[in-house]
Amino acid sequence: MTISPVFAQSQFTQELVIKYVFDESGNADVTKQVRLTNRDQHVYPSEYVLAVPEDAVNISAFDQAGKVAVSLNTSGGQKQAVLQLNKKNFGIHNTTEFALVYRTRQMATEKNNVWTLTIPPLFSSELPADLTLEVILPKAWGIPFAIEPKPRDALTWTQEELGNASIKMMISNGTVTPTSLPADELAEGVADTPAGFSPYAGVVLGLIIVSIALISMYALQHI
């Protein structure tokens, strides 16, 4: 039985966990973990369809029995990965778990020491009721100062927070403050200030720079 989440709801209970792990160059290693629980004792999932971006590379999949064969096609203008699941999991309440992994570069851009992330909305076929999406950033990028929509906890969203919205995020390592960004960039990304970010960080940095300048002037006058 070939299924995507939107078609499987009557036969299966679905859970989808998506994790985006970014490296310092802006690449994202994406993992989509799916768990299906049978609601009908007479069917089992044999294939499963998940969306992937056009630039996706290093595509592979695994289930409880090992490596899963993956083929690619395009439907409705969207690139898709079709997973051929290994295990014939008959029986009501039995579960089938598998994961698709790939790498993409199209979600992150850098300008003036500020990284901007845009994670596109999930397609309707990837919106089961039980959805968790997590983003992990490299420490070198700094701290997010603009996030939309607001996450539930740290950088984690559920279906309730996401809806069908894209995730927009702006991150700075402290060398640039939000007030120095162009207004159009702020309009695209500004939302709530996440916990742990102090809006006074830029002021403190400015005071330190002024102090250093005054000390240098005093030293020059007494040489």
C-alpha positions, -999 to 999 in steps of 0.1 A, spaced: 0 0 0 16 33 -11 7 61 12 15 97 21 3 111 54 -28 128 40 -41 95 26 -32 73 56 -52 87 84 -80 62 82 -57 32 83 -28 45 105 -21 68 134 9 90 124 37 107 141 62 129 123 94 143 138 115 166 116 150 178 127 171 205 109 207 205 120 226 235 104 264 236 101 285 268 101 284 270 63 246 270 61 241 234 51 212 217 68 212 179 75 175 170 77 159 140 93 123 131 89 113 103 113 79 87 108 60 63 131 29 46 119 5 26 141 -20 3 124 -56 10 129 -67 -17 104 -56 -53 109 -59 -60 72 -34 -34 58 2 -25 62 24 3 48 46 -9 19 56 25 5 57 60 19 60 93 2 78 124 16 86 158 1 123 168 -4 137 201 -17 151 204 -53 187 206 -41 185 176 -17 216 154 -18 229 124 2 193 111 3 189 78 22 163 60 44 162 34 71 135 14 88 135 -13 115 149 -39 91 177 -18 78 184 4 47 153 13 27 153 17 -11 144 53 -22 133 65 -56 127 101 -66 99 116 -87 80 149 -91 43 154 -85 25 187 -87 59 205 -91 72 190 -59 102 167 -57 93 135 -37 111 106 -21 93 73 -24 104 48 3 100 11 -2 96 -2 33 111 -35 42 88 -49 69 53 -61 63 38 -51 96 3 -66 98 -19 -64 129 -38 -37 146 -17 -15 169 15 -27 154 40 0 145 63 8 116 91 32 121 114 47 95 135 78 87 145 98 56 177 118 57 192 143 33 212 175 30 200 209 16 217 243 12 188 265 2 174 275 36 202 297 50 218 329 38 244 352 54 248 390 51 267 414 73 273 387 100 236 380 102 222 346 92 187 344 78 168 311 79 137 304 59 123 269 63 94 265 39 60 253 51 53 216 51 31 203 23 -4 193 34 6 157 29 32 161 57 9 175 84 -3 148 107 -18 158 140 13 146 159 41 167 145 73 180 161 99 201 142 132 211 157 160 234 145 196 231 158 220 260 151 258 262 152 271 281 182 293 303 160 262 319 145 252 334 178 217 339 192 184 343 173 169 377 177 138 373 155 117 342 151 84 337 134 62 319 143 70 317 180 83 282 190 68 262 218 101 255 236 136 267 226 136 260 188 109 234 187 75 237 171 44 215 170 15 215 146 -3 239 169 24 266 165 33 260 129 0 256 111 10 258 74 34 287 80 71 289 71 97 294 98 117 326 95 146 333 118 175 358 120 206 351 140 235 373 151 268 366 169 267 400 186 289 419 161 257 434 146 227 445 166 191 443 154 188 481 151 216 482 125 197 459 101 179 472 70 142 478 77 131 454 49 151 426 65 136 433 99 101 433 83 107 399 68 120 382 100 111 401 132 88 384 157 94 376 193 127 379 212 135 344 224 143 336 260 180 341 268 186 371 244 192 405 261 182 436 241 209 454 261 238 434 246 243 460 219 244 489 244 270 471 266 291 464 235 289 501 226 299 512 261 329 489 259 340 504 226 336 539 239 356 531 270 385 516 249 384 548 228 387 571 258 415 551 273 434 552 240 429 590 237 442 594 273 473 573 265 480 593 234 479 626 253 505 614 278 530 599 254 
